Amino acid sequence: MAELPPLSLYIHTPWCVRKCPYCDFNSHEPQNRELPEKAYLRALLADLDADLAFAAKRPLVSIFIGGGTPSLLSPRFYRALLEAIQTRLNFAPDIEITLEANPGTTEQHRFSGYRKAGINRLSLGVQSFHPEQLEALGRIHSGEEAVAAVSQARAAGFTNINIDLMHGLPGQTPERALADIDQALALAPEHLSWYQLTLEPNTAFHSHPPVLPEEESLWEIQDQGHERLEAAGFSRYEISAYAKPGHASRHNMNYWQFGDYLGIGAGAHSKVSHINGSAEWVIERRWKTRQPEAYLQRFGDLRGFVAGKREVSAAELPLEFAMNALRLTEGVPMALWSAHTGQPERVLNKRLQSAVKKGLLEETAKSLRASPQGLLFLNGLLTEISDEE
């Protein structure tokens, strides 16, 4: 049997205190103050049990608990969940287990409880430290609470912390955007996700667009912000991700290197590979029931939790692989193409020639890597790769 790609697990928590106007994730304000932790735990484990065959005895290299706002659920919930998962799947010795947390929903004892439950990486959704920007984004925390959350996480024993920051916000000047970076750097995180606000369909901001900074200001923010982050010892390893040495997100690296991942929880997505009875490599994308109440009702239902699935065709694979791999500033070894898709390198090479000629890809036999121009115009680069000759 062919060796399958590394395997991760994504767990979705669909509830949040308040829906932010820019958010297009599957998040919902709860109908009751008390979340249905016991029912959701039971459903998550049944969901995982139905997908265990796709693990093919591979250990989990990472677990990512995203949302919504996962920190609304108790440490007791995560301890029970992770213990139950470990009875079903092997954990790699150095497994990375990340929890997304909102600074407005955490306290010292909760951070300590999360760490004791086995979570070893925190991703704090700060977005900005300025009150005007936080209000415009609909965030429920203050800049002071964000600073305190990092201090509390350190006191609880977390040595791997990511801070999520956004720029290009309504009414944001370059000075304020760069001040956010300075404040984040003063907190000494191991990882920074720094990305520009975009107006996504089906969001309040898309329906009623706010006034955003002009393009000239955006370029100034990006150039100077990048310089400050690199000067502070952070390496940009992905379009919007910066890390201290040894602290790139293993979970996201598995995504970008076209590894496999199981997705459990309301609206969670999976990408799984298997070898069929004809010894053919099959890559499948699956997604779960989206609405929290409907998801919980699927427990014990013969239909299961899967809302839809589709096989990725051979013709789609080059674009799907490139959409992930080319986000990495160092690209990926060309050998990953065959190792993670089951197809020979010549299939991908044929699609790359036009992009190489236009200077969007660096020409090398050993790696797939966007040129600096290609990173700036990634959508155009992907269009070149998607066009079949």
Disulfide bonds with the S-S distance in Angstrom:
none
